[in-house]
Every structure is written in C-alpha cells, then in structure tokens.
Amino acid sequence: RSLPRSFEGEIGIRYLKFNDATIIYTGSLGKYISNFWFSLRPYFIPGKFGNSLSFTLISRYYLKDADNYLTLSLGSGFSTDEFVSGIAQQGSNKLGSKKISLGLQHIFLKKYICSTNASYRNDEFRKGSYRKNYSFGTGLEMFF
C-alpha cells in the first residue's frame, strides 16, 4: 500500500507446512529517498516452545531506472523459512542468526535482466555454537 510522504507498507501471513504447520506474521515499512529505497520487515512466529522474532533491513540504490539497482540486506533473528536444518521443528526457535547480502540487478538489450548476489550467514545451531554459510547466485531472465 502506498502511504503519504513516499512511504509504503504491507502486512501478510505466511503458512508453511512441515511436520506441523507454521504461521509467520510479517509486514514491512518502506521509504523512498532520492534514488534509495529502505525497507524494514519483521517476522513474528508464534510457537508452542515460545515466540520467535526476526528482522530484515533492505537498502536498494536505483541506478538509471527501476530495473537497475544495487541491494544491501541485513538480517537478525531466526526465520524458519530460511533455515533449512529443521531446527524450528525441534523447538529450538530461540537460536540466533545474522545475515548480510549484496546484490546487483542490471537490464541490458531491453530484453534481459542479469542479477547476481553474495551472502553470508552465521547461524546458531545449538546454544553458543555457530555455523557459517556463504552463498553466491546469478540469474538471467528474458522478457517475452
């Protein structure tokens, strides 16, 4: 939803089905300033072993138009849709995670979008023990 003064907002619910159902309440508040867009998105996950809360802050710098930009994303907390080891199903949703990612999207020949990103995550898999996770990606999309 567009809001006054170049703000935008949204709210939503995610439903995930593991062994048990997981419901994630989320929303975001975004703001445009010149060629920048900033967005803060919380994730709230109620659970039988306690509640979980995590946040993602995204900063995007638009280059020449809406299809060409650089992105910096910072995250903290624990989100069951990002953590693949199944710890959320074991009731350990009080474990922490930190994330940073950088990305670039560029359109060329008015028909192709090339994107690339790199991220680093430090996930707590048991109290006081952390696992580093590096990921890199690239993509190519074509308009028809």
C-alpha positions as semicolon CSV with decimal commas, in nm:
position;residue;x (nm);y (nm);z (nm)
1;R;0,000;0,000;0,000
2;S;0,131;0,344;-0,089
3;L;0,140;0,584;0,203
4;P;0,200;0,959;0,220
5;R;0,550;1,110;0,204
6;S;0,698;0,834;-0,017
7;F;0,633;0,559;0,238
8;E;0,484;0,221;0,158
9;G;0,357;-0,053;0,385
10;E;0,233;-0,408;0,372
11;I;0,118;-0,682;0,607
12;G;0,087;-1,052;0,543
13;I;0,081;-1,405;0,667
14;R;0,292;-1,699;0,551
15;Y;0,173;-2,053;0,604
16;L;0,439;-2,325;0,596
17;K;0,369;-2,696;0,632
18;F;0,644;-2,904;0,793
19;N;0,552;-3,187;1,029
20;D;0,330;-2,926;1,192
21;A;0,201;-2,605;1,039
22;T;0,400;-2,286;1,094
23;I;0,237;-1,945;1,061
24;I;0,457;-1,640;1,013
25;Y;0,316;-1,290;1,054
26;T;0,506;-1,029;0,859
27;G;0,483;-0,680;0,725
28;S;0,710;-0,408;0,603
29;L;0,755;-0,035;0,610
30;G;0,944;0,115;0,319
31;K;1,062;0,465;0,236
32;Y;1,198;0,621;-0,084
33;I;1,465;0,889;-0,050
34;S;1,611;1,015;-0,379
35;N;1,749;0,704;-0,558
36;F;1,736;0,493;-0,240
37;W;1,467;0,262;-0,107
38;F;1,481;0,139;0,255
39;S;1,259;-0,133;0,394
40;L;1,229;-0,291;0,738
41;R;1,050;-0,626;0,757
42;P;0,980;-0,812;1,084
43;Y;0,882;-1,180;1,104
44;F;0,687;-1,296;1,408
45;I;0,644;-1,671;1,457
46;P;0,427;-1,788;1,746
47;G;0,517;-2,136;1,861
48;K;0,448;-2,395;2,124
49;F;0,809;-2,360;2,250
50;G;0,799;-1,980;2,258
51;N;0,774;-1,699;2,011
52;S;1,038;-1,606;1,755
53;L;1,110;-1,262;1,611
54;S;1,349;-1,167;1,334
55;F;1,410;-0,860;1,117
56;T;1,543;-0,780;0,772
57;L;1,659;-0,435;0,665
58;I;1,694;-0,380;0,291
59;S;1,858;-0,083;0,125
60;R;1,838;-0,053;-0,251
61;Y;2,010;0,207;-0,467
62;Y;1,847;0,255;-0,807
63;L;2,092;0,328;-1,085
64;K;1,918;0,454;-1,401
65;D;1,568;0,304;-1,358
66;A;1,360;0,053;-1,160
67;D;1,528;-0,249;-1,326
68;N;1,888;-0,149;-1,244
69;Y;1,990;-0,143;-0,880
70;L;2,230;-0,245;-0,605
71;T;2,092;-0,408;-0,290
72;L;2,228;-0,444;0,063
73;S;2,031;-0,664;0,302
74;L;2,094;-0,714;0,675
75;G;1,908;-0,966;0,887
76;S;1,898;-1,071;1,251
77;G;1,693;-1,322;1,443
78;F;1,560;-1,657;1,332
79;S;1,327;-1,728;1,043
80;T;1,204;-2,082;0,983
81;D;1,163;-2,032;0,608
82;E;1,536;-1,952;0,570
83;F;1,690;-2,212;0,800
84;V;1,697;-2,549;0,629
85;S;1,821;-2,782;0,901
86;G;1,481;-2,842;1,061
87;I;1,578;-2,689;1,396
88;A;1,249;-2,497;1,402
89;Q;1,066;-2,828;1,415
90;Q;1,274;-2,936;1,714
91;G;1,161;-2,645;1,930
92;S;1,489;-2,454;1,928
93;N;1,349;-2,132;1,785
94;K;1,539;-1,915;2,035
95;L;1,865;-1,964;1,845
96;G;2,012;-1,663;1,668
97;S;2,116;-1,585;1,315
98;K;2,282;-1,287;1,146
99;K;2,286;-1,228;0,771
100;I;2,431;-0,983;0,520
101;S;2,387;-0,995;0,144
102;L;2,485;-0,780;-0,152
103;G;2,320;-0,791;-0,492
104;L;2,314;-0,627;-0,832
105;Q;2,044;-0,634;-1,098
106;H;2,102;-0,490;-1,446
107;I;1,886;-0,487;-1,759
108;F;2,052;-0,500;-2,099
109;L;1,934;-0,501;-2,461
110;K;1,590;-0,404;-2,322
111;K;1,511;-0,774;-2,306
112;Y;1,738;-0,939;-2,048
113;I;1,784;-0,895;-1,675
114;C;2,106;-1,022;-1,522
115;S;2,131;-1,050;-1,145
116;T;2,399;-1,161;-0,906
117;N;2,426;-1,178;-0,528
118;A;2,651;-1,291;-0,249
119;S;2,552;-1,352;0,112
120;Y;2,698;-1,456;0,443
121;R;2,500;-1,603;0,732
122;N;2,612;-1,701;1,080
123;D;2,353;-1,941;1,221
124;E;2,340;-2,068;1,578
125;F;2,260;-2,439;1,553
126;R;2,284;-2,508;1,927
127;K;2,325;-2,261;2,213
128;G;2,666;-2,096;2,174
129;S;2,765;-2,292;1,857
130;Y;2,752;-2,124;1,516
131;R;2,772;-2,236;1,155
132;K;2,891;-2,004;0,877
133;N;2,702;-2,015;0,549
134;Y;2,823;-1,847;0,228
135;S;2,612;-1,836;-0,085
136;F;2,652;-1,689;-0,429
137;G;2,398;-1,670;-0,706
138;T;2,346;-1,540;-1,052
139;G;2,046;-1,530;-1,279
140;L;1,934;-1,438;-1,626
141;E;1,576;-1,350;-1,716
142;M;1,434;-1,276;-2,058
143;F;1,122;-1,074;-2,136
144;F;0,881;-1,216;-2,396
